[in-house]
């Protein structure tokens, strides 16, 4: 099976979709290299006017196609015109053309697959920006219906794609991500920090987190510092300005984007992870935290309850007092925190990139069967 994967989301800073894309390619390559594995030949596609694909030992054996077409220009042509076909740009023939976002990579003959991570852009376009706000709400439904198979990362997103985009259930495959290959830490550091990890964008709900944290500072003599890890956006200015003022200026630090090789150390130093998002299609930081043994406080919204289950302390996303109380429970009750760690470790073991790859290959096979059936009917 010859597979072409749009790798552009992982080209620069791998967070969210980019990390999923990179790890999926790794896992597909691992499947192909096993004696009993399915025969799959993977090509990754990238195109940018300034950023180039680089040699990566993680991706040894993958074929690379690197073009110099500006991202915005290619997206406009692909999303609005359905041209040029992927086979033309990649100079080859493929069985599968896989886009890791909701809009198709147009193809002449290959079966088309899209991955939809969430539908936040459809329900709350005000929380998005740039091309996502312009194209995704207008085009996602038609592209999902034209796709031969739609991949989603959670049962939550599957239900949304089925109900909001009217995609038939038999054309949706759930392929959740796996956790990193980290070993659980021996113990939580006593001087550890509270950690938020994610892009600083509106749906991450940092305002509620800062409200809750300021409340903790006002009534407790000792509160772990708060570390905000993730790339700033043009919408994060008010939060960044707020943490530069008292009382948050002495206790909150924004460290920006964290490279993949530094993330294990970041989690290892955390007393607990706080995930306050209004909605997540999955919530990869929660899985990463559970993998290494970090207690989790999370909003009871989107797919987060599906991922963390009984391992997290939950709070309503719009209630800073409830968030502060959940943090305090874990800070003040070591036995409660340890119980959450043990449940989190058990849940994390149920996720693996091997399973993701196998589920994805199953989606590819169903996409191929549908494309062949459509050709036969024609």
C-alpha positions in Angstrom: 0.0 0.0 0.0 1.5 3.3 -1.1 0.6 6.1 1.3 1.1 9.9 0.9 0.8 11.8 4.1 0.6 15.6 4.4 3.4 16.3 6.9 3.2 20.1 7.0 1.8 20.3 10.5 5.0 18.7 11.8 7.4 20.7 9.8 8.3 23.4 12.3 7.0 23.3 15.9 5.3 20.0 16.8 2.4 20.6 19.1 -1.0 18.9 18.9 -1.6 17.9 15.3 2.1 18.2 14.4 3.0 15.7 17.1 0.2 13.3 16.1 1.4 13.5 12.5 5.0 12.8 13.3 4.3 9.9 15.7 1.8 8.4 13.3 4.4 8.3 10.5 6.9 6.7 12.9 4.4 4.0 13.9 3.4 3.2 10.3 7.1 2.8 9.5 7.5 0.5 12.4 4.6 -1.6 11.2 6.1 -1.9 7.8 9.5 -3.0 9.1 8.2 -5.9 11.1 8.4 -9.3 9.5 4.7 -9.9 10.2 3.7 -6.3 9.5 1.5 -5.1 6.7 3.2 -3.9 3.5 3.1 -0.1 3.6 5.2 2.3 1.7 5.1 5.8 3.3 5.9 9.1 1.6 5.6 12.4 3.6 4.8 15.6 1.7 5.8 19.1 2.7 5.6 22.4 0.9 6.8 25.8 2.2 8.5 28.8 0.8 11.0 28.9 3.8 10.9 25.7 5.9 12.5 22.5 4.6 12.1 18.9 5.6 15.3 17.8 7.4 16.8 14.4 7.9 15.3 12.9 11.1 16.5 9.6 12.5 13.0 9.0 13.8 11.8 8.7 10.1 14.5 6.6 8.7 13.1 4.8 5.6 10.4 7.3 4.8 10.3 8.8 1.3 10.3 12.6 1.3 8.7 15.1 -1.1 9.7 18.7 -0.4 8.2 21.5 -2.5 8.7 25.3 -2.3 5.1 26.4 -2.8 4.0 28.9 0.0 1.7 27.3 2.5 -1.1 29.8 2.1 -1.1 29.6 -1.7 -1.2 25.8 -1.8 -3.9 25.7 0.8 -6.0 28.1 -1.2 -5.6 26.0 -4.3 -6.2 22.7 -2.6 -9.1 23.8 -0.4 -11.0 26.0 -2.9 -10.0 24.6 -6.3 -9.2 21.0 -5.5 -6.0 21.4 -7.6 -3.3 20.4 -8.2 -3.6 16.7 -7.4 -1.3 15.2 -4.8 0.1 12.8 -7.4 1.3 15.7 -9.6 3.1 17.5 -6.8 4.6 14.3 -5.4 5.5 13.0 -8.8 4.2 9.5 -8.1 1.2 7.2 -7.8 -0.4 6.4 -4.5 -3.1 4.3 -3.1 -3.9 6.7 -0.2 -3.7 10.5 0.1 -4.0 11.3 3.8 -4.6 14.9 5.1 -4.0 15.3 8.9 -6.6 18.1 9.1 -10.2 18.3 8.0 -9.7 19.5 4.5 -8.8 17.1 1.7 -5.5 16.7 -0.1 -6.9 16.5 -3.6 -5.9 13.3 -5.5 -6.4 12.1 -9.0 -6.7 8.4 -8.3 -5.7 7.8 -4.6 -8.3 7.1 -2.0 -8.7 10.2 0.2 -8.5 10.2 4.0 -8.9 13.1 6.4 -8.2 13.2 10.1 -10.6 15.4 12.1 -9.2 16.2 15.6 -12.1 18.3 16.8 -14.9 20.5 15.5 -14.2 23.4 17.8 -13.8 25.5 14.6 -17.4 24.7 13.6 -19.0 25.3 17.0 -16.9 28.3 18.1 -15.3 30.0 15.1 -14.5 33.0 17.3 -11.9 30.8 19.1 -10.0 30.3 15.8 -8.0 32.5 13.5 -6.7 33.0 9.9 -7.2 30.2 7.4 -8.9 28.0 9.9 -11.7 30.5 10.5 -12.0 31.3 6.8 -12.0 27.8 5.4 -12.8 25.1 7.9 -16.4 26.0 8.9 -17.3 26.6 5.3 -15.7 23.5 3.8 -15.4 20.8 6.4 -18.7 19.2 5.7 -18.3 18.9 2.0 -14.7 17.6 2.3 -15.7 15.0 4.9 -18.4 13.7 2.6 -16.0 13.5 -0.3 -13.4 11.6 1.8 -13.3 7.9 1.4 -12.7 7.6 5.1 -12.7 10.0 8.1 -10.3 9.4 11.0 -11.0 10.9 14.4 -9.0 10.8 17.6 -11.7 10.0 20.1 -15.2 8.7 20.5 -16.3 12.2 21.4 -15.1 13.6 18.1 -16.6 10.6 16.3 -20.0 11.4 17.7 -19.6 15.1 16.7 -18.5 14.2 13.1 -21.5 11.9 12.8 -24.1 14.3 14.2 -22.8 17.7 13.0 -21.3 16.7 9.6 -23.7 13.8 8.9 -20.9 11.5 8.0 -22.1 7.8 8.1 -20.8 5.9 11.0 -19.2 3.2 8.8 -16.9 5.9 7.2 -15.5 7.0 10.6 -12.6 5.3 12.3 -11.4 6.2 15.8 -7.5 6.3 15.9 -6.5 7.8 19.3 -2.9 8.8 19.8 -0.4 6.9 21.9 1.6 8.1 24.8 5.3 8.8 24.8 7.8 6.0 25.7 8.7 7.6 29.0 9.2 5.7 32.2 7.1 6.7 35.2 9.0 9.0 37.6 10.0 7.7 41.0 8.1 10.5 42.9 6.7 14.0 42.5 9.2 16.8 43.4 8.2 18.6 46.5 9.1 21.9 45.0 7.4 21.1 41.7 5.3 23.5 39.8 1.7 23.6 38.5 1.9 23.0 34.7 -0.3 24.1 31.8 0.9 22.7 28.5 -0.7 23.8 25.2 -0.8 26.6 22.6 -2.1 29.8 24.2 -5.3 30.1 22.3 -8.9 31.0 23.4 -10.2 27.5 23.7 -7.5 26.6 26.2 -9.4 28.8 28.8 -6.4 30.3 30.4 -8.5 33.1 31.9 -10.2 30.7 34.2 -6.9 29.1 35.2 -5.4 32.5 36.0 -8.5 33.5 38.0 -8.3 30.2 40.0 -4.5 30.7 40.6 -4.9 34.2 41.7 -7.5 33.0 44.2 -5.1 30.5 45.6 -2.4 33.1 46.0 -4.8 35.3 48.0 -5.7 32.7 50.6 -2.7 30.3 50.9 0.7 31.1 52.3 2.5 28.6 50.0 1.4 27.9 46.4 3.6 26.2 43.8 4.5 28.5 40.9 2.5 28.2 37.7 4.4 27.4 34.5 2.6 28.1 31.2 4.3 26.0 28.4 3.2 26.6 24.9 3.5 28.9 21.9 1.9 32.3 22.3 -0.6 33.5 19.6 -1.9 36.9 18.6 -4.9 36.2 20.8 -2.9 35.5 24.0 -1.8 39.1 24.6 -4.3 39.8 27.5 -3.1 36.7 29.4 0.6 37.6 28.9 0.0 41.1 30.0 -1.9 39.9 33.1 0.9 37.7 34.2 3.3 40.6 34.0 1.3 42.4 36.7 0.9 41.8 40.5 0.1 39.4 42.0 0.8 37.0 39.2 4.1 38.5 38.1 5.9 36.8 41.1 4.5 33.4 40.6 3.6 32.7 36.9 6.1 32.1 34.1 5.4 31.6 30.4 8.2 29.6 28.9 6.9 29.4 25.3 7.1 26.5 22.9 8.8 23.4 24.3 10.7 21.1 21.9 9.8 17.4 21.9 13.2 16.4 23.4 12.6 18.7 26.4 9.0 17.6 27.3 9.9 14.6 29.5 11.9 16.9 31.7 9.2 19.5 31.8 6.6 16.9 33.0 9.0 15.4 35.4 9.3 18.6 37.3 5.5 19.2 37.6 3.6 18.8 40.9 0.5 18.4 38.7 -1.0 19.2 35.3 -3.9 21.6 34.9 -5.9 21.2 31.6 -8.7 23.8 31.7 -9.8 23.7 28.0 -13.3 24.5 27.0 -13.1 21.6 24.6 -10.5 19.1 23.4 -10.8 16.5 20.7 -8.5 14.4 22.7 -6.1 16.2 25.1 -2.6 14.8 24.5 -1.0 16.6 27.5 -3.3 14.7 29.8 -2.1 11.4 28.3 1.5 12.5 28.5 1.1 13.5 32.1 -0.5 10.2 33.1 2.3 8.3 31.3 5.0 9.8 33.5 3.0 9.8 36.7 1.8 13.4 37.1 -1.6 14.0 38.8 -4.2 15.7 36.5 -6.8 18.4 37.1 -9.0 18.9 34.1 -12.2 20.5 32.8 -15.1 18.0 32.4 -15.5 19.0 28.8 -15.0 17.5 25.3 -12.9 14.3 25.2 -11.0 14.9 28.4 -13.3 12.7 30.6 -12.9 9.9 27.9 -9.1 10.1 28.1 -8.5 10.5 31.9 -11.6 8.8 33.3 -11.2 8.3 37.1 -7.6 9.4 37.1 -8.3 13.2 37.2 -9.8 15.7 39.5 -12.7 17.3 37.5 -14.2 20.8 37.5 -16.7 22.8 35.3 -14.7 24.7 32.7 -16.2 28.1 33.6 -15.8 27.8 37.4 -12.5 29.1 38.7 -13.5 28.4 42.3 -14.0 24.8 41.5 -10.7 24.7 39.7 -8.9 26.2 42.7 -10.6 23.6 45.0 -9.5 20.7 42.7 -5.9 21.9 42.8 -6.0 22.3 46.6 -7.3 18.7 47.0 -4.3 17.3 45.2 -1.8 19.6 47.0 -3.2 18.9 50.4 -3.9 15.1 50.1 -0.9 13.1 49.0 -2.9 9.9 49.1 -5.5 11.3 46.8 -2.7 12.5 44.4 -1.0 9.1 44.5 -4.3 7.3 43.8 -4.8 9.5 40.7 -1.2 8.8 39.6 -1.8 5.0 39.8 -5.1 5.2 37.9 -3.4 7.5 35.3 -0.6 5.1 34.7 -3.1 2.2 34.2 -5.1 4.3 31.7 -2.0 5.5 29.9 -1.0 1.9 29.2 -4.2 1.4 27.2 -2.9 3.9 24.5 -0.1 3.1 22.2 1.1 4.3 18.8 1.2 0.7 17.6 -2.6 0.6 18.1 -2.9 3.9 16.4 -1.0 2.7 13.3 -3.0 -0.6 13.1 -6.3 1.3 13.3 -5.1 3.8 10.7 -4.1 1.0 8.3 -7.6 -0.5 8.8 -9.0 2.9 7.8 -6.8 3.0 4.7 -8.0 -0.4 3.7 -11.7 0.6 4.1 -11.0 3.8 2.1 -9.4 1.7 -0.7 -12.4 -0.6 -0.8 -14.8 2.3 -1.0 -12.8 3.9 -3.8 -12.6 0.7 -5.8 -16.4 0.1 -5.3 -17.1 3.6 -6.6 -15.0 3.0 -9.7 -16.7 -0.3 -10.3 -20.1 1.3 -10.0 -19.1 4.0 -12.5 
